[in-house]
Amino acid sequence: MPIPAGHKMTFQTALHCVAQSSILRLAVPKWLDWLPLKPVREMITAFDELEKYIQSMIKEKRGALLGDKTPANEADAELKFELNERQDLFSKLVKASLSGEVPLTDEELQGNIYIYLLAGHETTAHSISYSLALLALWPEKQEEMYRQIMKAMPADGVTTYADYKKFEYVLAVYFETLRIFPPVQQIPKKLSQDTVFTFDKSNEHNVEIGIQEEAKRKARQESNMQQLPSPPVTPVKSSFGGKLSTSSSSSSLSSLASSAAMSTSTSATSIGSSEDKPPSPQATFLRNKSTLTPETSRAAAPVPVPEQMTLTVEKGTVVFISPPAVHYNPKYYPDPYDFRPERFVGKFDQTTFIPFSTGTRVCIGRHFSEVESVAFLA
């Protein structure tokens, strides 16, 4: 794609570079922008180019809404908007910068557009990619989704927003992907008032649940190992006395599974032995899926709920919510390392599903992301 006149990068290249170097931009102070390092120079160029593109889009949108004529007064501006207003989000933001009780400044307008470009598309695109990978690893889920898509698809094959709710299983696949790979690892919240938290006085309840989940995991692992063929055994020369010994010609199967796992930084809080930690969710995905043996699939004895205690946290305190810790807690999601879209078919507990944050400041782009993902996957 050719670079437009007056620019050094295409819009796509600038946006991608900005998305990749946002952390670097925060780490490098402005007075070090002169450093002759290639990553720094590319970062500065990308940020400058993206700002120019956004300013150009704002100017063009203002001209379209106002008819390329500056309004003489607020009433004239409102009339122009009534005649030319479109219902897209970008138009509403530009309108908010020109009218209203507290109009947006140009800097605020550019910041909001940048957030929509980055958070509204990058995170959704990555989540859709994970959805496709998970469906490839679980072909039976892919087949179930296909059947439901064909059942919900209109006769003419043309879908509209009115058909969105018919694709319930597709949305469930997307939700389960967000549970396994939440786009945000920590959500900061500042308490607006003194808050009382209630939690278990001891950790015995969660430890017992963790032990049960660990037993299930080991049972599945042993069953999978029994189904795999034995690796070839070849003689190798020992370094002690030149005697021959036999050893596997390949690394251990568990090492292979770990090295082949997807390199994603999703973390989860796990409870169990420190010497034998549960595998990462990515490594678990690469193992063969098998059912539990009758001995291990029996219902575990109910775990007694421990005594509760409370903790008062003062107003103004910053607390962090961890979506991976909640999403991988077997108390809320049994067998959390398994890909089960059925968890989100029908009613489910909204308070334990927080990839879009929670509370009054929940992500305003949640519904947009859901509709966009369902449209793509279906």
Secondary structure, 3 states (H helix, E strand, C coil): CCCCCCCCCCHHHHHHHHHHCHHHHHHCCHHHCCCCCHHHHHHHHHHHHHHHHHHHHHHHHHHHHHCCCCCCCHHHHHHHHHHHCCCCHHHHHHHHHHCCCCCCCHHHHHHHHHHHHHHHHHHHHHHHHHHHHHHHHCHHHHHHHHHHHHHHCCCCCCCCHHHHHHCHHHHHHHHHHHHHCCCCCCEEEECCCCEEEEEECCCHHHHHHHHHHHHHHHHHHHHHHHHCCCCCEEEEECCCCCCEEEEECCCCHHHHHHHHCCCCCCCCCCCCCCCCCCCCHHHHHCCCCCCCCCCCCCCCCCCCCCCEEEEEECCCCEEEECHHHHHCCCCCCCCCCCCCHHHHCCCCCHHHCCCCCCCCCCCCCHHHHHHHHHHHHC
